Amino acid sequence: MSIEARKGSDDKELIIAVSGKFDFNSVQDFRKCYTGISNVNKFVIDMSRVEHIDSSALGMLLNMQKHVGDTATIAISNCSPSIKKIFLISRFDKKFIFN
């Protein structure tokens, strides 16, 4: 599991790239990526290298959404078909933008 954050093409976007398993062991590293960040109005969660997610990952995304509030958007990008299916079954397509 690896989580890295970097600014996007402009300073208003933060890309959080997750690799490997996105599960309970990721909680602290994932939270560190977005807490204390100011002047960002779009977060992109790059899931292109994620092999597995569990319910903890779903909870982390909901906690992130609560933390950033209505002032920012969260997009989940590059999901594999099997991971996107989990998001659709959980109705996360109603809460997040998918690219």
Backbone torsions as a table, in degrees:
resi	resn	phi	psi	omega
1	MET	NA	133.5	178.1
2	SER	-145.2	138.6	177.2
3	ILE	-133.2	126.8	179.8
4	GLU	-130.4	142.1	177.1
5	ALA	-120.0	140.5	176.6
6	ARG	-149.5	153.0	177.4
7	LYS	-68.9	148.0	177.5
8	GLY	-82.1	-158.4	-176.9
9	SER	-65.4	-26.1	171.1
10	ASP	-125.4	165.8	-175.2
11	ASP	-72.1	-3.1	-179.1
12	LYS	-91.8	0.1	-176.9
13	GLU	-123.3	136.0	176.0
14	LEU	-122.0	126.6	178.6
15	ILE	-104.0	124.4	177.6
16	ILE	-111.3	112.3	-178.7
17	ALA	-99.0	124.6	-179.3
18	VAL	-110.2	137.6	178.9
19	SER	-128.1	148.9	176.0
20	GLY	78.2	-133.3	180.0
21	LYS	-91.0	128.9	175.8
22	PHE	-103.8	93.4	-173.4
23	ASP	-144.5	-165.6	-175.5
24	PHE	-54.3	-32.6	179.9
25	ASN	-67.4	-11.3	-178.0
26	SER	-93.0	-7.4	-170.5
27	VAL	-51.9	-56.5	-174.8
28	GLN	-63.8	-46.2	-178.8
29	ASP	-63.9	-40.6	-180.0
30	PHE	-65.7	-45.4	-179.1
31	ARG	-62.0	-39.2	179.7
32	LYS	-60.6	-27.7	-177.5
33	CYS	-67.1	-32.7	-174.7
34	TYR	-114.4	-13.6	178.4
35	THR	-78.0	141.9	179.2
36	GLY	77.9	5.4	179.3
37	ILE	-88.3	129.9	177.2
38	SER	-120.4	163.2	178.0
39	ASN	63.6	23.0	175.5
40	VAL	-111.0	129.5	178.8
41	ASN	-117.3	1.3	176.0
42	LYS	-143.6	128.6	175.5
43	PHE	-113.9	133.3	176.6
44	VAL	-118.3	122.4	177.1
45	ILE	-98.2	107.2	-178.7
46	ASP	-86.4	112.7	-175.6
47	MET	-105.7	18.1	-174.0
48	SER	-63.3	-25.3	-178.9
49	ARG	-111.7	18.3	179.0
50	VAL	-87.0	128.9	-179.3
51	GLU	-96.9	-26.3	-172.7
52	HIS	-157.4	140.7	169.8
53	ILE	-129.5	156.0	174.5
54	ASP	-129.3	-174.1	-177.2
55	SER	-64.0	-25.9	176.7
56	SER	-62.9	-39.0	178.4
57	ALA	-63.9	-40.1	177.1
58	LEU	-62.1	-43.0	177.8
59	GLY	-63.7	-38.5	178.8
60	MET	-62.8	-40.0	179.0
61	LEU	-66.9	-39.3	177.2
62	LEU	-65.7	-40.5	176.8
63	ASN	-64.0	-38.8	177.5
64	MET	-62.6	-44.6	179.5
65	GLN	-60.0	-41.2	177.8
66	LYS	-64.7	-40.5	-178.5
67	HIS	-65.6	-45.9	-177.2
68	VAL	-80.2	-21.0	176.9
69	GLY	67.0	-158.4	-176.7
70	ASP	-82.1	-1.7	-176.0
71	THR	-82.5	-10.1	-177.5
72	ALA	-138.0	155.7	174.5
73	THR	-104.5	152.8	177.1
74	ILE	-124.2	123.1	176.9
75	ALA	-114.4	137.9	176.5
76	ILE	-108.5	122.2	-173.3
77	SER	-124.9	157.2	171.9
78	ASN	60.7	38.9	177.4
79	CYS	-76.0	145.6	169.9
80	SER	-70.2	159.4	179.8
81	PRO	-56.8	-38.4	-178.1
82	SER	-69.5	-36.8	178.8
83	ILE	-73.6	-39.4	177.5
84	LYS	-61.7	-35.3	178.0
85	LYS	-61.1	-40.4	177.4
86	ILE	-61.2	-43.6	178.2
87	PHE	-63.0	-41.0	-179.5
88	LEU	-67.3	-42.5	178.0
89	ILE	-61.9	-36.1	179.9
90	SER	-83.1	0.5	178.4
91	ARG	64.3	28.4	177.6
92	PHE	-71.2	-15.8	175.8
93	ASP	-66.3	-15.4	176.3
94	LYS	-87.2	-16.4	-175.8
95	LYS	-109.9	-24.2	-174.8
96	PHE	-129.4	160.2	174.4
97	ILE	-88.9	134.9	177.1
98	PHE	-115.3	129.3	178.3
99	ASN	-113.3	NA	NA
